[in-house]
């Protein structure tokens, strides 16, 4: 069971910032990309020592931070950029609901990224979009944005020809793609369960189905605010969003809507499989009850005969006949065979 922890404001002293995520011992890693259409520079082990960008609007600066557990470092970066205290608390509070907020000099976005190789894992990623820079705050090192780094290094596509808001589009698009990848994996698991439902009636299949339903509901709870964030970003009239890139944000808005439809469709498929599974169990129970009813019906006349001749009356003429016993056995056998043939003919067996 997944537990959610919410820091209570009354437990935090004024001016205090507390990291709420999983504990990490590894140091925070910073990576700085500086690029334009002609050239780029990458600093893999960047050491923050103040302002990492300048006012050269031809260049775009991307500072990626792996690890937000070093609160003092995050505070230094936030103070340098001018991130307000409320947004700073949102960055280090990993249970924050995805949202978007406009400030005077930047746009702040926090979202939930989803990965699922062996098990589904959530990661909070926050973005601060400035005039010619963007900062991404990630909880841990992963490959979510590796293809974006490759595009910068190899100058692929439009990325190095566009401003920082296009880079934000690439980030959000990568997060939404991760959701599609994970749900595709869930759909494959559902197909396997469906085949099992149609071929067997194992009791633990219902447990597997309910577990997937719970996973889908959790995913939907993360996607819904992300969809709202993307929708608000698409409708935002802010100079930090280039009008030439509006179409790309409309595209990820449509992708988020399609993602919600995909989740709902998958949940409905699970409901259908559940109904099939319960129906198969009910049919199996009905077949069992039918078999027991047939057996009971066959034994009713046999029991009657056995009970009749088991009575202790002195003047029962059949008891004096030498062939009475074998005749009764043959009669009981014929009755049984006749009833079995009749039930076969009526397709009760």
C-alpha positions as CSV (number, residue, x, y, z in Angstrom):
1,X,0.0,0.0,0.0
2,X,1.3,3.4,-1.0
3,X,1.3,6.0,1.8
4,X,1.3,9.7,1.4
5,X,3.0,12.0,3.8
6,X,2.1,15.7,4.1
7,X,4.2,18.1,6.0
8,X,2.1,20.1,8.4
9,X,2.8,23.8,8.3
10,X,2.5,24.0,12.1
11,X,5.4,21.6,12.4
12,X,7.7,23.8,10.4
13,X,9.3,26.8,12.0
14,X,9.0,30.2,10.2
15,X,11.7,30.4,7.5
16,X,12.4,26.7,7.7
17,X,12.5,24.5,4.6
18,X,12.2,20.7,5.0
19,X,12.7,18.1,2.4
20,X,9.9,15.5,2.5
21,X,11.1,12.8,0.1
22,X,13.0,9.6,0.5
23,X,16.4,9.9,2.2
24,X,19.4,9.9,0.0
25,X,23.1,9.6,0.9
26,X,24.6,10.4,-2.6
27,X,25.6,13.9,-3.3
28,X,23.4,16.2,-5.5
29,X,24.6,16.2,-9.1
30,X,24.3,19.3,-11.3
31,X,24.5,19.4,-15.1
32,X,24.6,22.6,-17.1
33,X,23.9,22.8,-20.9
34,X,24.5,26.1,-22.7
35,X,23.5,26.1,-26.4
36,X,22.3,28.0,-29.4
37,X,21.8,27.0,-33.0
38,X,25.6,27.0,-33.7
39,X,27.2,25.5,-30.7
40,X,26.7,24.0,-27.2
41,X,28.6,23.4,-24.0
42,X,28.0,20.7,-21.5
43,X,29.2,20.7,-17.9
44,X,28.4,17.2,-16.5
45,X,29.7,17.9,-12.9
46,X,28.8,21.5,-12.7
47,X,29.5,23.3,-9.4
48,X,27.1,26.0,-8.6
49,X,28.9,29.2,-7.7
50,X,26.4,31.9,-8.5
51,X,24.6,33.1,-11.6
52,X,24.8,30.3,-14.2
53,X,23.2,32.3,-17.1
54,X,23.7,35.8,-18.6
55,X,21.5,38.2,-20.5
56,X,22.6,36.8,-23.9
57,X,19.2,36.0,-25.4
58,X,20.8,34.0,-28.2
59,X,21.8,31.3,-25.8
60,X,19.6,28.9,-23.8
61,X,20.8,27.6,-20.4
62,X,19.5,24.4,-18.9
63,X,20.5,23.6,-15.3
64,X,19.5,20.1,-14.4
65,X,19.6,19.1,-10.7
66,X,19.6,15.4,-9.8
67,X,18.6,15.3,-6.1
68,X,16.7,17.8,-4.1
69,X,17.6,16.5,-0.6
70,X,20.4,19.1,-0.2
71,X,18.1,21.8,0.9
72,X,20.8,24.4,1.4
73,X,22.0,24.0,-2.2
74,X,18.5,24.3,-3.5
75,X,18.0,27.4,-1.4
76,X,21.1,29.0,-2.9
77,X,20.0,28.3,-6.4
78,X,16.4,29.6,-5.7
79,X,17.8,32.8,-4.1
80,X,20.0,33.4,-7.2
81,X,17.2,33.0,-9.6
82,X,14.6,34.8,-7.4
83,X,12.3,31.8,-6.7
84,X,9.9,32.8,-4.0
85,X,9.7,30.8,-0.7
86,X,6.3,29.2,-1.6
87,X,7.7,27.7,-4.8
88,X,10.9,26.7,-3.0
89,X,8.7,24.7,-0.5
90,X,6.9,23.1,-3.4
91,X,10.2,22.0,-4.9
92,X,11.4,20.1,-1.8
93,X,8.0,18.8,-0.9
94,X,7.8,15.7,-3.1
95,X,4.1,15.1,-2.2
96,X,3.1,18.4,-3.8
97,X,0.2,18.3,-6.3
98,X,1.2,19.1,-9.9
99,X,0.5,22.7,-10.7
100,X,1.7,25.8,-12.6
101,X,2.2,29.3,-11.2
102,X,3.2,32.5,-12.9
103,X,5.7,34.9,-11.2
104,X,7.0,38.2,-12.4
105,X,10.2,36.7,-13.9
106,X,9.5,33.0,-14.3
107,X,6.9,30.3,-14.7
108,X,7.0,27.5,-12.1
109,X,5.7,24.0,-12.8
110,X,5.8,20.9,-10.7
111,X,4.7,17.5,-12.2
112,X,4.8,13.8,-11.4
113,X,6.9,11.7,-13.7
114,X,6.2,8.0,-14.0
115,X,8.6,5.1,-14.6
116,X,7.8,1.4,-14.6
117,X,10.4,-1.2,-15.4
118,X,9.7,-3.8,-12.7
119,X,7.3,-1.7,-10.6
120,X,5.7,1.6,-11.0
121,X,7.6,4.5,-9.4
122,X,6.7,8.1,-9.1
123,X,9.1,11.0,-9.2
124,X,8.4,14.7,-8.6
125,X,10.0,17.0,-11.2
126,X,9.8,20.8,-10.9
127,X,10.7,23.3,-13.6
128,X,11.5,27.0,-13.4
129,X,11.3,28.7,-16.8
130,X,13.0,32.0,-17.3
131,X,13.6,34.3,-20.2
132,X,16.6,32.3,-21.6
133,X,17.0,29.5,-19.0
134,X,15.2,26.6,-17.5
135,X,16.0,24.7,-14.3
136,X,14.8,21.2,-13.7
137,X,14.7,19.7,-10.2
138,X,14.7,15.9,-10.2
139,X,14.6,13.6,-7.2
140,X,17.0,11.1,-8.6
141,X,19.1,10.2,-11.7
142,X,17.1,8.6,-14.4
143,X,16.9,8.4,-18.2
144,X,13.7,10.5,-18.6
145,X,15.5,13.3,-20.5
146,X,18.3,11.4,-22.1
147,X,16.9,11.8,-25.6
148,X,16.7,15.5,-25.0
149,X,20.4,15.6,-24.1
150,X,21.1,13.7,-27.2
151,X,19.2,16.2,-29.3
152,X,21.3,19.0,-27.8
153,X,24.6,17.2,-28.4
154,X,23.8,16.1,-31.9
155,X,21.8,19.3,-32.9
156,X,18.8,17.1,-33.8
157,X,15.4,18.6,-34.7
158,X,14.4,22.1,-33.7
159,X,15.6,22.1,-30.1
160,X,18.7,24.3,-30.5
161,X,16.9,26.6,-32.9
162,X,14.2,27.4,-30.4
163,X,14.0,29.3,-27.1
164,X,13.8,27.9,-23.5
165,X,10.0,27.4,-23.7
166,X,10.5,24.8,-26.4
167,X,12.8,22.9,-24.0
168,X,10.0,23.0,-21.5
169,X,7.7,21.5,-24.1
170,X,10.2,18.7,-24.6
171,X,10.3,18.0,-20.9
172,X,6.5,17.8,-20.5
173,X,6.2,15.7,-23.6
174,X,8.8,13.2,-22.3
175,X,6.8,13.0,-19.0
176,X,3.6,12.3,-20.8
177,X,5.3,9.7,-23.0
178,X,6.5,7.9,-19.9
179,X,2.8,7.6,-18.8
180,X,1.9,6.1,-22.2
181,X,4.8,3.6,-21.9
182,X,3.8,2.5,-18.4
183,X,0.1,2.1,-19.4
184,X,1.1,0.1,-22.4
185,X,2.9,-2.3,-20.1
186,X,-0.3,-2.4,-17.9
187,X,-2.3,-3.2,-21.0
188,X,0.0,-6.1,-21.8
189,X,-0.5,-7.4,-18.3
190,X,-4.2,-7.1,-18.7
191,X,-4.1,-9.1,-21.9
192,X,-2.2,-11.9,-20.1
193,X,-4.8,-11.9,-17.3
194,X,-7.6,-11.9,-19.9
195,X,-6.2,-15.1,-21.4
196,X,-5.9,-16.7,-18.0
197,X,-9.5,-15.7,-17.2
198,X,-10.7,-17.4,-20.4
199,X,-8.7,-20.5,-19.8
200,X,-8.8,-21.0,-16.1
201,X,-10.6,-20.0,-12.9
202,X,-7.8,-19.4,-10.5
203,X,-9.0,-17.4,-7.5
204,X,-6.0,-15.1,-7.3
205,X,-6.7,-13.6,-10.7
206,X,-9.3,-11.3,-9.0
207,X,-6.6,-10.1,-6.7
208,X,-4.3,-9.3,-9.7
209,X,-7.2,-7.5,-11.4
210,X,-7.9,-5.3,-8.3
211,X,-4.2,-4.5,-7.9
212,X,-4.1,-3.2,-11.5
213,X,-7.2,-1.2,-11.0
214,X,-5.6,0.5,-8.0
215,X,-2.5,1.3,-10.0
216,X,-4.6,2.8,-12.8
217,X,-6.5,4.9,-10.3
218,X,-3.2,6.2,-8.8
219,X,-1.9,7.0,-12.3
220,X,-5.2,8.8,-13.1
221,X,-4.8,10.9,-9.9
222,X,-1.4,12.0,-11.2
223,X,-2.4,12.6,-14.8
224,X,-5.5,14.7,-14.0
225,X,-3.6,17.7,-12.4
226,X,-0.9,17.3,-15.0
227,X,-3.6,17.7,-17.7
228,X,-4.9,20.8,-16.0
229,X,-1.4,22.2,-15.8
230,X,-0.7,21.6,-19.5
231,X,-4.1,23.1,-20.3
232,X,-3.4,26.3,-18.3
233,X,0.1,26.5,-19.9
234,X,-1.4,26.3,-23.3
235,X,-3.9,29.1,-22.6
236,X,-1.3,31.3,-20.8
237,X,-0.6,34.7,-22.2
238,X,3.0,35.2,-21.0
239,X,6.0,36.7,-22.8
240,X,8.1,33.7,-21.7
241,X,6.0,31.5,-24.0
242,X,6.9,32.2,-27.6
243,X,3.9,32.5,-29.9
244,X,5.8,30.3,-32.4
245,X,5.8,27.5,-29.9
246,X,2.1,27.7,-29.0
247,X,1.3,24.8,-31.4
248,X,3.6,22.5,-29.5
249,X,1.9,23.2,-26.2
250,X,-1.5,22.6,-27.9
251,X,-0.1,19.2,-29.0
252,X,0.9,18.1,-25.5
253,X,-2.5,19.3,-24.2
254,X,-4.1,17.0,-26.7
255,X,-1.7,14.2,-25.7
256,X,-2.8,14.7,-22.0
257,X,-6.5,14.5,-23.0
258,X,-5.8,11.3,-25.0
259,X,-3.9,9.9,-22.1
260,X,-6.9,10.4,-19.8
261,X,-9.1,8.6,-22.4
262,X,-6.6,5.8,-22.6
263,X,-6.6,5.3,-18.8
264,X,-10.4,5.3,-18.8
265,X,-10.6,2.8,-21.6
266,X,-8.1,0.6,-19.8
267,X,-10.1,0.8,-16.6
268,X,-13.3,-0.1,-18.5
269,X,-11.5,-3.1,-20.0
270,X,-10.6,-4.3,-16.5
271,X,-14.2,-4.0,-15.5
272,X,-15.2,-6.1,-18.4
273,X,-12.6,-8.8,-17.5
274,X,-13.8,-8.7,-13.9
275,X,-17.4,-9.4,-15.1
276,X,-16.2,-12.2,-17.3
277,X,-14.2,-13.7,-14.4
278,X,-17.1,-13.5,-12.0
279,X,-19.4,-15.0,-14.7
280,X,-17.1,-17.9,-15.3
281,X,-17.0,-18.6,-11.5
282,X,-20.8,-18.4,-11.4
283,X,-21.1,-20.8,-14.4
284,X,-18.6,-23.2,-12.8
285,X,-20.7,-23.1,-9.6
286,X,-23.9,-23.7,-11.6
287,X,-22.3,-26.7,-13.4
288,X,-21.3,-28.1,-10.0
289,X,-24.8,-27.6,-8.6
290,X,-26.4,-29.1,-11.7
291,X,-24.2,-32.2,-11.4
292,X,-25.1,-32.6,-7.8
293,X,-28.8,-32.2,-8.5
294,X,-28.6,-34.9,-11.2
295,X,-26.8,-37.3,-8.9
296,X,-29.4,-36.6,-6.2
297,X,-32.2,-37.1,-8.6
298,X,-30.8,-40.5,-9.7
299,X,-30.5,-41.7,-6.1
300,X,-34.0,-40.6,-5.1
301,X,-35.8,-43.7,-6.6
302,X,-32.9,-45.9,-5.5
303,X,-33.2,-44.6,-2.0
304,X,-37.0,-45.1,-2.1
305,X,-36.6,-48.8,-3.1
306,X,-33.8,-49.4,-0.6
307,X,-35.9,-47.8,2.1
308,X,-39.1,-49.7,1.1
309,X,-37.4,-53.1,1.4
310,X,-35.5,-52.1,4.4
311,X,-38.7,-51.8,6.5
312,X,-39.1,-54.6,9.1
313,X,-42.6,-55.9,8.1
314,X,-43.1,-59.6,8.5
315,X,-45.6,-60.1,5.5
316,X,-43.7,-58.7,2.6
317,X,-44.2,-61.2,-0.2
318,X,-41.1,-60.2,-2.2
319,X,-38.9,-61.2,0.7
320,X,-39.7,-64.8,0.3
321,X,-38.8,-64.9,-3.4
322,X,-35.4,-66.5,-4.1
323,X,-34.7,-64.1,-7.0
324,X,-36.0,-61.0,-5.2
325,X,-32.6,-59.6,-4.4
326,X,-31.0,-59.9,-7.9
327,X,-34.2,-58.6,-9.4
328,X,-34.2,-55.5,-7.2
329,X,-30.5,-54.9,-8.0
330,X,-31.2,-55.2,-11.8
331,X,-34.3,-52.9,-11.4
332,X,-32.2,-50.3,-9.6
333,X,-29.5,-50.5,-12.2
334,X,-32.0,-50.1,-15.1
335,X,-33.6,-47.1,-13.3
336,X,-30.1,-45.5,-13.0
337,X,-29.2,-46.1,-16.6
338,X,-32.5,-44.9,-17.9
339,X,-32.3,-41.7,-15.9
340,X,-28.7,-41.1,-17.1
341,X,-29.8,-41.6,-20.7
342,X,-32.7,-39.2,-20.2
343,X,-30.4,-36.5,-18.6
344,X,-28.0,-36.9,-21.5
345,X,-30.8,-36.5,-24.0
346,X,-32.0,-33.3,-22.2
347,X,-28.3,-32.1,-22.1
348,X,-28.3,-31.9,-18.3
349,X,-25.0,-33.9,-18.4
